[in-house]
Amino acid sequence: MSRALVARGPGEDPKIEEIVLPALGPRDVKVKIAAAGVCHSDLSMINGTVRPSYPVVLGHEASGTVVEVGPDVHDLEPGTPVVLNWAPPCRTCWFCLHGEPWLCRAVEGVVSTPGPTLADGSPVDIALGVGAFSEEVVVGRNGVVPIPEGIGLDIAAVMGCAVLTGMGAVRNTADVRSGDSVVVFGLGGIGLSAIAGARLAGASTLIAVDVSEDKAELARAFGATDFLVSDGSVAKSIRKLTSGRGADHAFECVGKPVTIRAAWSSTRRGGQCTIVGVGSVADEVTFHAMELFHFARTLTSSVFGSSDPERDIPILAEHVRSGHVDLSPMITERTDLDGIVDAFKRMESGQGARTLVEFA
């Protein structure tokens, strides 16, 4: 039995329940969770923006220690620290074979998968194939990435989603270069990671934008040179900070029409606007034909930071270990399973960056 946070349906507060984990298959791994980040994707499953099969064990951004492996797993052993990989590519589909494993057909559109059972024997899904808000999880071998030495399990947890997504958008999708000007809209865990990635890339002007003035100190801790409170004139303010042109790169980490338009309008002619935030199918963004031609901007999205966790986690870990990137300011709250509902409420109000759920 394992204690886990279970959502029964959209609009309902999730509750702690007992679940029974499935038996290990030949290529499965059982992991004792050490820490899990509270991500906006989890909130989306509670408010119904994203619809898993309910009931569902929430959580996907996590780290832990291997406690048991299936008989066909020979490259891991109990005691190995790992990061959970919630988007393990199949390595055989067209996208994987063409170097785009973040678009893998095996994980495309997957919100939840069958897994454990509740205490009464009824089935329960696990969010994004992980269900990390649980004391223990069972995942496939390709669902874990060993943690390099010198990385704490708390920092490793946020590397599994927020950091891969934000830094990956900068490094992999947009290929920000030294001397570029960058603006980031939305300063949750992903937006702050984008700022950290842009600073690491050598961005000369690095502008952070959020609706909350309280995020200014966090933004500067991650390397922002300027901070702006988002309002109707923010694009104009960004152009003033970039010699009147606009930023070379804009990253939208919210997923709302108003911030997508603001990010687009903040990008210089010939620049690149990258959408990282996940929006709703009900939210529409409009562009007129002349502006698409005239500004010659590139508008693209970044799915999971165009990341391959097996490739990118060791690279990010080396940046952390060397001191080139400090992720510790991202963890603004720490709690246990019982405090996750309050963490979601803080997230809805825009407070802090990442709440980390720590397991005994």
Beta strands, then each sheet from edge to edge (+ up, - down):
strand 1: 2-7
strand 2: 15-20
strand 3: 28-37
strand 4: 56-57
strand 5: 61-69
strand 6: 81-84
strand 7: 112-118
strand 8: 123-127
strand 9: 136-140
strand 10: 144-146
strand 11: 181-185
strand 12: 205-210
strand 13: 226-229
strand 14: 247-252
strand 15: 267-275
strand 16: 298-301
strand 17: 331-335
strand 18: 354-358
sheet 1: 1+ 2- 7+ 8- 4- 1+
sheet 2: 9+ 3- 5+ 6- 10+
sheet 3: 9+ 3- 18+ 17+
sheet 4: 13+ 12+ 11+ 14+ 15+ 16+
end
